[in-house]
Amino acid sequence: MPVAPQSANPPEVFVSYSHLDKDDKEELVKHLNILKNNGVIAHWHDGLLIPGQTWNEEIVKRLNSSSIILLLVSPNSLNSEYINNVELKRAAERHKAKEVIVIPVLLSHVHGWQDVRFGDIRLGDLHVLPDEAKFIEDWDKPNKAFANVAAGIEKAAKARFSQHHSKAATPDDTAKAPAPVLLPRPPIVGFIPRRDTEGHNILERLKEELAPEKKQLIALCGAGGVGKTTLAAEAVRALSNLFVNRLAWVSADGRPEFNLSTLLDESSAQLGHTELRPLPVEQKGEQVRALVGAAPTLIVLDNFETVAEAEQTRCAEWLSHTPCSAVITSRDDVEQARPVNIFAMSLPEARILVELLIAQARRPQAFKGLDHDNIINTADRNPLVLQWIIKQVDKAKQPQTVLQELAQGEGDAAQRVFGRSFELLTEDSRAALLALSLFAPSASRPALAEVAGFGDDLKRLDAALAQSTELWLTGATEGNERLTIEGLTRELAKARLPKDERAAEFRQRFVAYFVNYAKAHAQKTPRDFEALEAEKDNVLGAMDVAFEMEDWESVQRIANILANPVEGMLGVRGYWDEAIKRNEQARDAAREINWEDNKALYSLRAAITRQYRGEYDAARIAYEEALAIFRKLNYESNVAVALHQLGWLAQAQGEIEEARRLYKESLEIAKKLGDQSGIASTLHQLGWLAQDQGEIEEARRLYYESLEINKKLGDQSGIASTLHELGRLAQAQGEIEEARRLYNESMEIKKKLGNQSGIAITLHALANVESDQGELVKARRLYEESLKITKRLGDKGNLALIFYNMGLLAEREGNRTEATRLLRDSLFIFEKLKSPKAEMVRGELERLEKES
């Protein structure tokens, strides 16, 4: 029989258990020993302590070195002070840091085990063993249960081994830690296994269809509320050990502007690669495809039916041509995906759900005498609708009347039941529910209180939400920090919103709240950028609502803060597609009220982002059109901006005297108007121009003048840029340590701001320093780091420059073939950009080819 390849260092498994469960632990160890003998794992528990070892120190050491931690769950273990304060705590810390796989193993029943805190999440959020969360004590033959647990551990161990040994093949070292994957909470009564029309277990089918080696796109298709999202989330939990740090859950719920770029941005961010955001969507699609193809990856796109039809096609096409496992949940068929149809619950499944819901009801006696099958049929066997009915009956003084009233309502089962729940709410509860339907994906408590019309009265908000939450219409994220409304409930609430006489007030307050929120975080600091990024969907949603309401000024106010390509959060954090889109939306708003200057300004801002991407011709046309409008209207501040950008473009294309003329004209206007930010920015560019022309002292003077102004303004982005150029100046003067200091100081600021383009440029400069000092290995590492970011940003000018310097480095390393290839790549890009640097590269290439 063939033997599986063995690892010289198999993953170590730590067993956390209560000594009162020693017999169960020993049974499990018998099965683990077989895996150990086969070279699949190494395992440790405190029964292996050697006499003389300090038991606490050894346990902590093993907790820190293990790759997999098993938590044996029972009343004994969850009441152990040592397990809770040491083992569970450390396991949670390492799980959060993505250092370890943690698997709860369910020994014996303990009520509420799912809600036990495990760091930032709960134990119930982890994938558990045995399968289907069936406690070992419930198995007819416990030996089968332990064998099932061992099989699950074997899968996890092999996945861990595969992940560890494929790490070198995964994209670059510049990746951030993956963003936490926020799965929907498990059902309050636990997961109920579902079967298809042929009697097959749907979860088991999904686990098979989504196995890493199959790389299939699956579509869970069915009506709203039938449990598609619940099944998808349970499948993700069950498969999480096979996709360690390679999961992405993306929801389109409540996001009308969702598109392919959104899917790519969120998937790559959850995989730790936010630097891909600035790319044009076609190039981004290729980069993310390469990213997910580097190791087994699972992507879920939830609430697909809410995406616009054209974007549905683009998203599904991308997923279908990407080498990963993927799930789409949708009410409609998805042509590109393998379908798994989810129908209403079978009668036996629905009966189980009803019994579990009644067991948790406040007044279980209210259901005595009621025909449970009648309840099920009234809900059309839809699990979400069943929950609503159970809550209504639980609150009713005359439970029988609930079903009678529901039988007489209009619409389908979901509409009838939701409508009755809505009528049970107080005016405040209705206000909170309707206001919450405007938020995506969730709302902070102060924001919802304001939009619902409660001002800062959070107690009033809590009272209003208590009723809607009791009826299972609203929910909350972990820790109850943010409030949610999801899926079918959101759809039905949004359908009610236009019928409410307060609808316009809710929308106006929603827009006003996020306009003020944006204003409150308008400073160019990491903290403000993080605050804006945290509420990005809601702030941009407010922009869309303002546009629908023809509140043109609010549209522009938000764009001014978020979409400025140089200092706005969308520009700095790399949301370049969104920055272009929002500037164009603001341009359309300005057109509606005939604000010609603003219309031109937003076109200019969109062009700046296009210039970053090397779209020079399109940028020049937009700049010149904007300049003509500004001159005609005599708006001097905007004339200065357009002149500055045209100067920058001229400099990039080697038109030095034209660039100098444009910068000086811009500077004169900025000084006349007292625009300190404009003065600092143009002084910086003039310094750069002077340095490139060999005017070192003039460059230094201009840089320091710019730096002092930016320090007074607190402009961190401007400070970082000028520190970088001063580093370049020091390097040119042979002041190597000073250059390193300045570059590193610049780098620290750029990292805090999340400025990927700036990080790439400074890495490139540091690589040049190491190359000049003969540290070729260090130089190559830094060039490669810079190259990876620059490729993803689509910054063609810097890409060509990196190729040029890497070509010279390859020549010094003796690899003339590689040097020639890199110089040719550099020349091709510079020629396409019409850059004067093409001549420099051409000269080096000719020299190299002659010497060969």
DOPASE-985322 format. One record per residue (C-alpha): x, y, z. Coordinates in nm, 3 decimals, padded with zeros to 5 digits. Each point is the difference from the previous one (the first is absolute). Example, Ala and Ser with C-alpha at 12.3 -4.5 7.8 and 13.67 -1.06 7.14 Angstrom:
01.230;-00.450;00.780
00.137;00.344;-00.066
***
This chain:
00.000;00.000;00.000
00.146;00.345;-00.092
00.118;00.204;00.296
-00.080;00.373;00.013
00.301;00.232;-00.010
00.117;00.069;00.353
00.125;00.323;00.149
00.321;-00.001;00.197
-00.175;00.243;00.234
-00.372;-00.087;00.006
-00.239;00.253;00.160
-00.006;-00.021;00.379
-00.345;-00.049;00.154
-00.065;00.127;00.355
-00.287;-00.161;00.194
-00.172;00.228;00.252
-00.228;-00.193;00.238
-00.125;-00.025;00.356
00.147;-00.280;00.210
-00.358;-00.096;00.084
-00.031;-00.098;-00.369
00.318;-00.208;00.003
-00.173;-00.316;-00.127
-00.134;00.179;-00.308
00.340;00.157;-00.059
00.168;-00.341;00.009
-00.248;-00.138;-00.256
00.078;00.291;-00.230
00.376;-00.047;00.046
-00.031;-00.361;-00.123
-00.122;00.136;-00.335
00.255;00.282;-00.001
00.279;-00.256;00.049
-00.088;-00.157;-00.336
00.037;00.342;-00.168
00.325;00.050;00.188
00.138;-00.337;-00.112
-00.092;00.085;-00.361
00.199;00.323;00.023
-00.308;00.220;-00.036
00.027;00.174;00.339
00.195;00.022;00.321
-00.218;00.041;00.307
00.041;00.114;00.360
-00.210;00.007;00.317
00.100;00.043;00.361
-00.004;-00.376;00.049
00.330;00.005;-00.190
00.174;00.219;00.259
00.337;-00.135;00.104
00.070;-00.017;00.373
00.189;00.311;00.104
-00.154;00.224;-00.266
-00.180;00.313;00.123
-00.352;-00.084;-00.116
-00.125;00.357;-00.055
00.310;00.108;-00.193
-00.016;-00.310;-00.221
-00.371;00.046;-00.072
00.054;00.363;-00.102
00.298;-00.099;-00.212
-00.205;-00.265;-00.181
-00.293;00.240;-00.042
00.238;00.239;-00.175
00.168;-00.259;-00.224
-00.302;-00.202;-00.117
-00.157;00.034;-00.344
-00.339;-00.143;00.101
-00.174;00.033;00.337
-00.285;-00.233;00.095
-00.242;00.134;00.262
-00.189;-00.292;00.158
-00.336;00.160;00.086
-00.199;-00.118;00.300
-00.149;00.152;00.317
00.324;-00.097;00.172
00.231;00.182;-00.242
-00.212;00.315;-00.022
-00.004;00.024;00.380
00.377;-00.043;00.031
00.167;00.323;00.114
00.336;-00.107;-00.145
-00.143;-00.090;-00.341
-00.196;00.329;-00.022
00.277;00.228;00.125
00.302;-00.164;-00.161
-00.070;-00.253;-00.275
-00.317;00.154;-00.152
00.141;00.352;00.026
00.331;-00.084;-00.171
-00.175;-00.209;-00.267
-00.224;00.299;-00.081
00.301;00.233;-00.029
00.183;-00.232;-00.238
-00.318;-00.067;-00.200
-00.055;00.373;-00.046
00.361;00.035;-00.120
-00.066;-00.281;-00.256
00.277;-00.209;00.159
-00.201;-00.309;00.088
-00.310;-00.205;-00.089
-00.234;-00.034;00.299
-00.258;-00.282;-00.004
-00.259;-00.049;00.276
-00.073;-00.372;00.051
-00.346;-00.048;00.153
00.012;-00.263;00.274
-00.312;00.049;00.213
-00.291;00.242;-00.004
00.036;00.342;00.159
-00.263;00.268;-00.060
00.130;00.322;-00.155
00.340;-00.134;-00.106
-00.039;00.177;-00.337
-00.010;00.341;00.173
00.317;-00.047;00.208
00.232;00.288;-00.089
00.308;-00.094;-00.197
00.193;00.322;-00.044
-00.199;00.221;-00.237
-00.231;-00.285;-00.106
-00.190;-00.289;00.161
00.076;-00.371;00.017
-00.303;-00.060;-00.222
00.167;00.196;-00.281
00.273;-00.265;-00.030
-00.028;-00.318;-00.205
-00.070;-00.279;00.250
00.035;-00.376;00.005
-00.166;-00.250;-00.020
-00.190;00.084;-00.320
-00.330;00.189;00.025
00.094;00.106;00.356
-00.130;-00.329;00.143
00.133;-00.053;00.353
00.200;-00.323;00.041
-00.226;-00.112;00.284
-00.294;-00.002;-00.248
00.164;-00.251;-00.236
-00.125;-00.360;00.023
00.360;-00.116;-00.035
00.247;00.251;00.154
00.287;-00.165;-00.188
-00.155;00.118;-00.328
-00.020;00.351;00.142
00.370;00.000;00.091
00.086;-00.138;-00.346
-00.201;00.286;-00.153
00.194;00.249;00.214
00.332;-00.156;-00.106
-00.097;00.025;-00.367
-00.075;00.370;00.045
00.332;00.056;00.175
00.182;-00.182;-00.281
-00.157;00.238;-00.258
00.100;00.300;00.209
00.355;-00.127;00.045
00.048;-00.064;-00.371
-00.143;00.341;-00.085
00.234;00.161;00.254
00.297;-00.186;-00.148
-00.103;00.102;-00.354
-00.043;00.365;00.102
00.340;00.007;00.172
00.185;-00.150;-00.294
-00.174;00.208;-00.269
00.079;00.325;00.179
00.296;00.074;-00.223
-00.229;-00.015;-00.303
-00.255;00.246;00.131
00.016;00.363;-00.112
00.233;00.240;00.159
00.137;00.082;00.339
-00.165;00.340;-00.009
-00.340;-00.150;00.078
-00.168;00.106;00.319
-00.155;-00.251;00.238
-00.330;-00.121;-00.145
-00.299;00.202;00.112
-00.231;-00.193;00.237
-00.272;-00.192;-00.184
-00.330;00.104;00.156
-00.240;-00.287;-00.055
-00.372;00.028;00.077
-00.077;-00.125;00.347
-00.115;-00.361;00.030
-00.377;-00.045;00.049
-00.109;00.067;00.356
-00.128;-00.358;00.034
00.305;-00.149;-00.169
00.043;-00.130;-00.351
-00.269;-00.239;-00.122
00.123;-00.240;-00.269
-00.186;00.046;-00.328
-00.065;-00.255;-00.274
-00.071;00.046;-00.369
-00.298;-00.147;-00.186
00.191;-00.328;-00.043
00.073;-00.029;00.370
00.370;00.092;-00.017
00.155;00.207;00.279
00.057;00.345;-00.157
00.286;00.095;00.231
00.187;-00.321;-00.077
-00.057;00.063;-00.371
00.140;00.352;00.034
00.304;-00.125;00.188
00.066;-00.242;-00.285
-00.072;00.246;-00.283
00.213;00.276;00.156
00.303;-00.217;00.077
00.320;00.194;-00.084
00.102;-00.233;-00.280
-00.329;00.045;-00.191
00.020;00.380;-00.035
-00.371;00.027;-00.085
-00.250;00.286;-00.003
-00.319;-00.106;00.178
-00.326;00.197;00.010
-00.243;-00.050;00.289
-00.328;00.105;-00.162
-00.333;00.045;00.175
-00.256;00.243;00.135
00.079;00.260;00.265
00.020;-00.134;00.355
00.030;-00.371;-00.091
00.347;-00.027;00.155
00.250;00.051;-00.285
00.224;00.229;00.205
-00.020;-00.231;00.303
00.106;-00.298;-00.212
00.282;00.194;-00.162
00.131;00.118;00.338
-00.019;-00.350;00.146
00.191;-00.135;-00.301
00.270;00.263;00.052
00.031;-00.098;00.367
00.019;-00.368;-00.093
00.268;00.064;-00.262
00.199;00.268;00.184
00.276;-00.245;00.092
00.060;-00.067;-00.371
00.022;00.371;-00.087
00.212;00.139;00.283
00.027;00.382;-00.037
-00.146;-00.040;-00.350
-00.368;00.084;00.052
-00.193;00.299;-00.130
-00.366;00.071;00.081
-00.143;00.288;-00.206
-00.359;00.116;00.034
-00.185;00.220;-00.250
-00.291;00.047;00.242
-00.120;00.361;00.010
00.271;00.118;-00.242
-00.162;00.112;-00.327
00.335;00.118;-00.144
00.165;-00.342;00.049
00.210;-00.098;-00.303
00.288;-00.222;-00.109
00.254;00.246;00.139
-00.171;-00.025;00.343
00.022;-00.379;-00.009
00.368;00.014;-00.095
00.085;00.263;00.262
-00.170;-00.183;00.286
00.128;-00.344;-00.098
00.360;00.119;-00.027
-00.028;00.200;00.325
-00.121;-00.307;00.189
00.299;-00.185;-00.141
00.233;00.274;00.124
00.065;00.189;-00.326
-00.155;00.346;00.020
00.271;00.135;-00.232
-00.194;-00.138;-00.299
-00.280;00.258;00.035
00.143;00.276;-00.224
00.026;-00.221;-00.309
-00.237;00.041;-00.296
-00.265;-00.267;00.036
00.123;-00.220;-00.288
00.355;-00.007;00.133
-00.126;-00.040;00.356
-00.203;-00.302;-00.109
00.313;-00.169;-00.133
00.204;00.080;00.311
-00.268;-00.128;00.239
-00.041;-00.310;-00.217
00.374;-00.065;00.038
-00.026;00.065;00.374
-00.278;-00.250;00.064
00.160;-00.254;-00.232
00.318;-00.007;00.208
-00.156;-00.215;00.276
-00.340;-00.160;00.070
-00.253;00.284;00.040
-00.374;00.016;00.068
-00.206;00.308;-00.097
-00.367;00.055;00.085
-00.211;00.267;-00.172
-00.321;00.034;00.200
-00.329;00.168;-00.108
00.096;-00.010;-00.368
-00.354;00.089;-00.112
00.044;00.356;00.132
00.285;00.071;-00.247
-00.083;00.183;-00.325
-00.046;-00.241;-00.292
00.305;00.112;-00.199
00.222;-00.027;00.309
-00.148;-00.341;00.084
00.132;-00.127;-00.333
00.345;00.151;00.057
00.028;-00.139;00.356
-00.120;-00.349;-00.097
00.227;-00.011;-00.306
00.301;00.098;00.211
-00.075;-00.261;00.266
-00.062;-00.271;-00.260
00.342;00.062;-00.160
00.193;00.026;00.327
00.178;-00.310;00.142
-00.169;-00.011;00.339
-00.301;-00.143;00.177
-00.287;00.249;00.003
-00.364;00.030;00.107
-00.265;00.241;-00.117
-00.330;00.028;00.187
-00.280;00.125;-00.220
-00.376;-00.006;-00.041
00.046;-00.052;-00.373
00.197;-00.252;-00.203
00.363;00.086;-00.078
00.089;-00.119;-00.348
00.374;-00.026;00.064
-00.031;-00.208;00.320
-00.080;-00.359;00.094
-00.346;00.026;00.161
-00.101;-00.128;00.342
-00.369;00.082;00.039
-00.119;00.083;00.351
-00.373;-00.041;00.048
-00.219;00.054;00.302
00.067;-00.231;00.293
-00.139;-00.350;-00.013
-00.274;-00.065;00.251
00.231;-00.201;00.233
00.265;00.276;-00.012
-00.259;00.267;00.071
-00.141;-00.200;00.291
00.348;-00.018;00.156
00.042;00.375;-00.040
-00.342;00.073;00.152
00.073;-00.222;00.302
00.335;00.170;00.059
-00.150;00.348;-00.037
-00.285;-00.079;00.239
00.251;-00.138;00.252
00.168;00.343;00.000
-00.325;00.197;00.009
-00.079;00.225;00.293
-00.337;-00.173;00.047
00.018;-00.358;-00.136
-00.347;-00.063;00.143
-00.144;00.241;-00.260
00.053;-00.270;-00.264
-00.205;-00.267;00.178
-00.302;-00.084;-00.204
00.143;00.154;-00.318
00.049;-00.221;-00.304
00.374;00.022;-00.069
-00.050;-00.112;-00.359
-00.243;00.290;-00.045
00.273;00.239;00.117
00.240;-00.162;-00.247
-00.244;00.026;-00.290
-00.083;00.362;00.083
00.373;00.076;-00.038
00.021;-00.199;-00.325
00.271;-00.197;00.183
00.232;00.300;-00.031
00.235;-00.007;00.303
00.028;00.379;00.035
-00.376;00.046;-00.023
-00.046;-00.282;00.252
00.216;00.192;00.248
-00.216;00.310;-00.045
-00.322;-00.197;00.059
00.134;-00.171;00.313
00.090;00.340;00.145
-00.342;00.140;-00.084
-00.176;-00.291;00.170
00.232;00.028;00.300
-00.106;00.364;00.049
-00.372;-00.046;-00.074
-00.266;00.007;00.269
-00.212;-00.227;-00.220
00.247;-00.215;-00.193
-00.264;-00.163;-00.223
-00.092;00.337;-00.150
00.352;00.043;-00.139
-00.040;-00.280;-00.253
-00.354;00.111;-00.084
00.117;00.354;-00.076
00.297;-00.119;-00.202
-00.225;-00.218;-00.215
-00.198;00.310;-00.102
00.287;00.233;-00.090
00.112;00.105;-00.348
00.314;-00.106;-00.186
00.219;-00.308;00.048
00.078;-00.153;00.337
00.305;00.221;00.062
-00.190;00.321;-00.083
-00.300;-00.096;00.217
00.207;-00.101;00.302
00.242;00.292;-00.025
-00.297;00.237;-00.040
-00.160;-00.128;00.320
00.333;00.023;00.187
00.037;00.357;-00.122
-00.348;00.089;00.125
00.091;-00.134;00.345
00.284;00.251;00.030
-00.027;00.333;00.178
00.056;00.317;-00.203
00.356;00.024;00.135
00.073;-00.363;-00.091
-00.131;00.056;-00.352
00.213;00.312;-00.033
00.313;-00.189;00.108
-00.072;-00.290;-00.237
-00.071;00.220;-00.302
00.302;00.222;00.071
00.221;-00.308;00.037
-00.099;-00.114;-00.351
00.198;00.298;-00.138
00.330;-00.121;00.151
00.236;-00.252;-00.155
00.120;-00.232;00.128
-00.066;00.123;00.355
-00.052;00.311;00.213
00.169;00.136;00.311
-00.241;00.071;00.283
00.053;00.382;-00.004
-00.052;00.010;-00.379
-00.322;-00.198;00.012
-00.136;00.204;00.290
00.059;00.319;-00.197
-00.149;-00.127;-00.326
-00.303;-00.153;00.174
-00.076;00.342;00.152
00.104;-00.075;00.359
00.289;00.248;00.006
00.260;-00.123;00.248
-00.255;-00.188;00.215
00.154;-00.348;-00.007
-00.234;-00.128;00.270
-00.292;00.078;-00.227
00.177;-00.184;-00.281
00.062;-00.304;00.223
-00.366;-00.011;00.096
-00.105;00.020;-00.366
00.242;-00.273;-00.105
-00.095;-00.228;00.286
-00.339;-00.055;-00.163
00.126;-00.053;-00.358
00.278;-00.227;00.125
-00.249;-00.204;00.201
-00.199;-00.053;-00.320
00.323;-00.103;-00.182
-00.013;00.295;-00.239
00.329;00.162;00.103
00.328;-00.134;00.128
00.346;00.107;00.108
00.363;-00.080;-00.069
00.228;-00.164;00.256
00.000;00.198;00.323
-00.318;00.184;-00.109
00.219;00.283;-00.127
-00.182;00.038;-00.332
-00.359;-00.062;-00.104
-00.103;-00.204;-00.302
-00.293;-00.086;-00.221
00.062;-00.264;-00.261
-00.126;-00.171;-00.311
-00.374;-00.042;-00.033
-00.069;00.216;00.306
00.191;00.292;-00.155
-00.186;-00.042;-00.329
-00.342;00.003;00.168
00.092;00.296;00.223
00.129;00.199;-00.299
-00.324;-00.074;-00.184
-00.188;00.152;00.296
00.220;00.308;00.020
-00.152;00.202;-00.291
-00.349;-00.056;00.146
00.093;00.160;00.332
-00.070;00.372;00.032
00.337;00.043;00.174
00.202;-00.153;-00.288
00.133;00.334;-00.125
00.106;00.095;00.354
00.187;-00.329;00.046
00.188;00.053;-00.327
00.081;00.363;00.078
00.134;-00.091;00.344
00.199;-00.290;-00.150
00.169;00.236;-00.246
00.052;00.274;00.261
00.152;-00.244;00.252
00.263;-00.131;-00.243
00.077;00.342;-00.146
00.079;00.110;00.356
00.186;-00.324;00.067
00.219;00.062;-00.305
00.062;00.359;00.109
00.097;-00.118;00.349
00.265;-00.228;-00.157
00.124;00.234;-00.273
00.354;00.024;00.140
00.274;-00.189;-00.185
00.096;-00.228;00.288
00.008;-00.381;00.027
-00.268;00.011;00.269
-00.237;00.201;-00.222
00.069;-00.220;-00.302
-00.078;-00.308;00.209
-00.324;00.156;00.123
-00.109;00.082;-00.356
00.101;-00.343;-00.128
-00.197;-00.170;00.279
-00.318;00.180;-00.113
00.088;00.009;-00.372
-00.314;-00.181;-00.118
-00.229;00.221;00.207
00.170;00.327;-00.096
-00.012;-00.090;-00.368
-00.355;-00.126;00.049
-00.090;00.344;00.136
00.154;00.150;-00.314
-00.229;-00.219;-00.213
-00.307;00.087;00.208
00.087;00.370;-00.031
00.026;-00.039;-00.378
-00.344;-00.169;-00.011
-00.143;00.285;00.211
00.166;00.256;-00.231
00.195;00.133;00.297
00.283;00.102;-00.229
00.198;00.190;00.264
00.023;-00.300;00.234
00.123;-00.219;-00.286
00.284;00.247;-00.057
00.081;00.044;00.369
00.060;-00.373;00.041
00.203;-00.019;-00.322
00.220;00.289;00.115
00.105;-00.194;00.309
00.013;-00.361;-00.123
00.083;00.021;-00.369
00.285;00.251;-00.014
00.262;-00.212;-00.181
00.297;00.149;00.186
-00.126;00.026;00.356
-00.342;-00.168;00.017
-00.046;-00.341;00.161
-00.105;-00.168;-00.326
00.311;00.126;-00.179
00.250;-00.066;00.278
-00.137;-00.343;00.095
-00.003;-00.112;-00.364
-00.373;-00.007;-00.081
00.080;00.156;-00.338
-00.299;-00.138;-00.189
-00.228;00.143;00.268
00.189;00.332;00.001
-00.051;00.041;-00.375
-00.365;-00.101;00.024
-00.078;00.236;00.289
00.174;00.297;-00.161
-00.205;-00.062;-00.313
-00.317;-00.026;00.210
00.086;00.333;00.165
00.068;00.146;-00.346
-00.353;-00.105;-00.106
-00.142;00.159;00.315
00.182;00.326;-00.074
-00.135;-00.009;-00.356
-00.358;-00.021;00.133
00.036;00.336;00.176
00.220;00.156;-00.268
00.308;00.025;00.222
00.246;00.009;-00.288
00.308;00.040;00.218
-00.084;-00.303;00.215
-00.090;-00.204;-00.307
00.347;00.068;-00.139
00.166;-00.058;00.339
-00.148;-00.350;00.039
00.097;-00.088;-00.357
00.354;00.114;00.084
00.007;-00.213;00.315
-00.110;-00.308;-00.191
00.276;00.075;-00.252
00.264;00.009;00.276
-00.081;-00.360;00.088
00.013;-00.091;-00.368
00.344;00.163;-00.020
00.116;-00.222;00.288
-00.092;-00.294;-00.222
00.204;00.135;-00.292
-00.304;00.115;-00.202
00.185;00.319;-00.096
-00.194;00.095;-00.313
-00.339;-00.021;00.174
00.139;00.194;00.298
00.144;00.280;-00.217
-00.331;00.051;-00.183
-00.190;00.024;00.329
00.258;00.241;00.152
-00.007;00.232;-00.300
-00.382;00.001;-00.014
-00.016;00.076;00.372
00.260;00.277;-00.028
-00.197;00.170;-00.279
-00.319;-00.003;00.213
00.179;00.130;00.311
00.161;00.285;-00.195
-00.333;00.091;-00.158
-00.166;00.014;00.343
00.302;00.173;00.156
00.024;-00.263;00.279
00.365;00.049;00.080
00.039;-00.268;00.266
-00.115;-00.266;-00.244
00.211;00.151;-00.279
00.300;-00.057;00.230
-00.097;-00.366;00.051
-00.040;-00.064;-00.375
00.333;00.170;-00.076
00.172;-00.209;00.269
-00.135;-00.323;-00.148
00.098;00.097;-00.353
00.348;00.079;00.133
00.020;-00.342;00.161
-00.106;-00.165;-00.326
00.255;00.204;-00.201
00.273;-00.098;00.246
-00.091;-00.368;-00.032
00.032;00.027;-00.376
00.333;00.187;00.008
-00.131;00.346;-00.097
00.216;00.167;00.266
-00.029;00.368;-00.092
-00.375;-00.033;-00.056
-00.033;-00.171;00.338
00.201;00.278;00.171
-00.216;00.269;-00.164
-00.324;-00.169;00.104
00.118;-00.057;00.359
00.114;00.363;00.039
-00.330;00.132;-00.134
-00.186;-00.228;00.243
00.225;00.111;00.289
-00.059;00.370;-00.067
-00.377;-00.047;00.019
00.022;-00.213;00.318
00.216;00.266;00.170
-00.238;00.275;-00.109
-00.292;-00.193;00.153
00.191;-00.105;00.311
-00.064;-00.368;-00.081
00.266;-00.160;00.222
-00.076;-00.357;-00.106
00.028;00.095;-00.367
00.323;00.190;00.067
00.156;-00.301;00.179
-00.103;-00.242;-00.273
00.141;00.211;-00.285
00.322;00.083;00.187
00.048;-00.375;00.040
-00.042;-00.060;-00.372
00.236;00.287;-00.085
00.256;-00.151;00.236
-00.033;-00.333;-00.177
00.044;00.174;-00.335
00.309;00.188;00.125
00.154;-00.320;00.133
-00.050;-00.180;-00.330
00.177;00.290;-00.170
00.296;-00.021;00.241
-00.088;00.318;00.191
00.064;-00.159;00.337
00.000;00.300;00.234
-00.309;00.146;-00.165
-00.173;-00.336;00.036
00.093;-00.021;00.369
-00.129;00.353;00.065
-00.332;-00.073;-00.172
-00.046;-00.334;00.179
00.060;00.149;00.346
-00.233;00.290;-00.073
-00.271;-00.250;-00.102
00.071;-00.219;00.303
-00.038;00.286;00.248
-00.337;00.100;-00.145
-00.128;-00.360;00.009
00.112;-00.039;00.361
-00.198;00.310;00.095
-00.301;-00.136;-00.190
00.041;-00.347;00.152
-00.007;-00.147;-00.351
00.150;-00.346;00.061
-00.019;-00.103;-00.364
00.187;00.313;-00.109
00.259;-00.045;00.274
00.064;-00.361;-00.108
00.043;00.099;-00.365
00.249;00.275;00.078
00.198;-00.216;00.244
00.034;-00.254;-00.280
00.136;00.261;-00.242
00.242;00.129;00.264
00.117;-00.360;00.034
00.057;-00.012;-00.374
00.197;00.323;00.026
00.216;-00.135;00.285
00.065;-00.318;-00.198
00.115;00.201;-00.303
00.241;00.191;00.229
00.143;-00.325;00.138
-00.160;00.046;00.346
-00.110;-00.361;00.019
-00.102;-00.028;00.367
-00.194;00.327;-00.025
-00.173;-00.132;-00.312
-00.097;-00.321;00.179
-00.133;00.199;00.298
-00.212;00.226;-00.217
-00.134;-00.286;-00.212
-00.093;-00.203;00.307
-00.168;00.299;00.164
-00.199;00.052;-00.319
-00.085;-00.371;-00.012
-00.138;-00.003;00.355
-00.243;00.282;-00.081
-00.110;-00.164;-00.325
-00.064;-00.330;00.177
-00.214;00.174;00.261
-00.197;00.171;-00.277
-00.030;-00.326;-00.195
00.151;00.174;-00.305
00.097;-00.299;-00.217
00.134;00.207;-00.289
00.224;00.197;00.236
00.122;-00.319;00.169
00.099;-00.148;-00.337
00.190;00.314;-00.101
00.197;00.013;00.326
00.080;-00.373;-00.014
00.140;00.067;-00.347
00.215;00.283;00.132
00.132;-00.214;00.288
00.086;-00.269;-00.255
00.202;00.256;-00.196
00.193;00.087;00.318
00.087;-00.365;00.067
00.098;-00.051;-00.365
00.232;00.301;00.013
00.158;-00.143;00.316
00.060;-00.337;-00.163
-00.263;-00.178;00.212
-00.142;-00.179;-00.304
-00.206;-00.262;00.188
-00.171;00.266;00.211
-00.052;00.214;-00.307
-00.167;-00.281;-00.195
-00.236;-00.076;00.291
-00.106;00.365;00.027
-00.040;00.036;-00.379
-00.221;-00.310;-00.005
-00.216;00.130;00.286
-00.042;00.330;-00.181
-00.067;-00.175;-00.330
-00.280;-00.215;00.141
-00.186;00.301;00.138
00.065;00.212;-00.310
-00.131;-00.267;-00.236
-00.319;-00.023;00.194
-00.042;00.377;00.012
00.043;00.021;-00.377
00.249;00.288;00.041
00.167;-00.030;-00.340
00.263;00.273;00.043
00.141;-00.146;00.321
-00.031;-00.352;-00.139
00.227;00.095;-00.292
00.251;00.161;00.239
00.012;-00.311;00.220
00.059;-00.220;-00.306
00.285;00.233;-00.099
00.172;-00.017;00.341
-00.057;-00.374;00.032
00.157;-00.040;-00.346
00.314;00.183;00.115
00.003;-00.216;00.314
-00.029;-00.320;-00.206
00.300;00.112;-00.207
00.206;00.051;00.315
-00.102;-00.350;00.112
00.133;-00.136;-00.329
-00.339;-00.087;-00.151
00.017;00.192;-00.328
-00.293;-00.184;-00.155
-00.227;00.104;00.286
00.142;00.353;-00.012
-00.081;00.031;-00.371
-00.356;-00.127;00.051
-00.069;00.247;00.283
00.143;00.296;-00.191
-00.213;-00.087;-00.303
-00.310;-00.014;00.222
00.093;00.339;00.145
00.058;00.153;-00.344
-00.333;-00.129;-00.132
-00.194;00.171;00.282
00.194;00.328;-00.012
-00.049;00.023;-00.377
-00.372;-00.062;00.041
-00.016;00.278;00.262
00.207;00.231;-00.226
00.242;00.045;00.289
00.346;00.158;-00.048
00.138;-00.284;00.214
-00.038;-00.222;-00.308
00.329;00.146;-00.135
00.182;-00.085;00.322
-00.122;-00.361;-00.012
00.071;-00.029;-00.374
00.361;00.107;00.060
00.054;-00.264;00.270
-00.161;-00.268;-00.214
00.221;00.084;-00.301
00.310;-00.006;00.221
-00.096;-00.337;00.146
-00.073;-00.154;-00.340
00.332;00.129;-00.142
00.198;-00.144;00.290
-00.173;-00.331;-00.051
***
